Amino acid sequence: MTPGRDRGTRRGVAWRTDRGSVTAELALSIPVLVLLLLAGLTAVGAVVTKLQCVDAAREAARAAARGASGEQAGRSAAPDGAAISVRADGDDVHATVTARVPLLVRELPAVTVTCTAVAAREPGGAP
């Protein structure tokens, strides 16, 4: 051990100075924290988009079951750029909404969510 690097001894063990170790640890941990923050925010965005798609599909199915335009009703609750399809199947109406999850990092692959709702056709509603 060099005389300039020792801080002292404690029970016979020499201490070395740890100058700069906190800076190095912080420099390594900040990118990890930023990555975790981006992943968390993207997950929250995916949940919000999923909830909007569920609401839009439900509104589209209800409106189509009453005889109104299901796509128009679903468009009011759907996220921007969502694809809405409504089809009649016997006594039921099926509405499907598909939307892309907005990502914070453009280099990541696109994530889409799809929600489907079914409603019974009401008596007296348009075919």
N, C-alpha and C positions, 0 to 999 in steps of 0.2 A: 504494500500500500504506500502510496505517496503521501507525504506529509500534508500537502495542500488539499487532499480529497477526503481526509478523515474528519468527521465531526466529533468524534470522541469514542469512548468505549463504554459498554454497559455489560457488566458481568463478564468481561474478557472478550466480548465480541466487538469488532470494529464496525462502526456505522459509516456508510458512504452517503454522500449527498445525493438526493434524488431530483436535482434541479432539472426541469424540463420534462419530467415524466408526466406531469399533469397536462401539460400542453399537448404532448403526443397522444395521450389517452383521449383527450377532448377532440383532437383532430380526427381520430379514428371513429369516435362515437357519434359525431354530428351527422355524417352521411347516413348512418344507420337510423338515427332518429328521424331524419327527413324522409327516408324511405318508408318507415313505419307510419308517419303522419300522412304521406300520400296514399298509402294502402288503406288506411282508416277512412280518409275522406272519400276515396273511390268506393269503398264498401257502403258508406252512408249514401252516396249518390245512387248506387245500385238499388238500395232498399227504397229510396224515395221514388225512383223510376218504376220499380215494381209495384208500389202502392198506387201510383198514378195509372199504371196500366190496368190494375185490378178495378179501380173505380171506373175507368173508361169502358172496359169490357162489360161491366155490370150495367152501366147507363145505356150502352148500345143495345144490349140484350133486352132490357126493359122497354126501351122505346120501340124496338122492332116488334116485340110481343104485343104492344098496344096498337101497332099499325103505323107508327111514325117512322121517320128515317133513322135507322139505328146508327149509320155512319156519322150523320150530323150530330146526334146526341153524344156519341163517343168522342168525337173530335173536340168537343168543348172541355172534356176532362183529361184527354190524352196529352202526354208530353209532346213537345215539338218534334216533328218528323216521324211520328208513329204511323204505322200501317194498321188500318182497321178493316176487318172483313166481317160481314154479317151474312149468315146463310140460314135458311129455314130447312128444318128436317122434321117433316111430319107435324106433330103438335108442338115441337120445340123450336126455339130460335137459339142459334149458337153465334156468339160474338167473340172474335179473337183480335187482340191488340198486341203488336210487336213493336218494340222500341229499342233503340241503341242507348246504352248507358254512356253518359258523358264522362270521358276519362280525363284526368289531370295531366297525364303524360301521353303525348300523341304516338310515341313509339310502341306502346303496348297494343296487343291485339284487341280488336273491338269485342265488346261484350253486349249481347242482346238479351232482353227479357221478353217472354211471351206469356200472356195471360188469356184465359178463356172463361167465358161465363155462359150459362145456359138459363133460359127463361121459358116457361110454358106460355104458349100463345093464348092470349085472352080471347074469350068469346066475343064476337062482334068486331074484332080487330081485322084490319085488311089482310088479305092473304099474302 
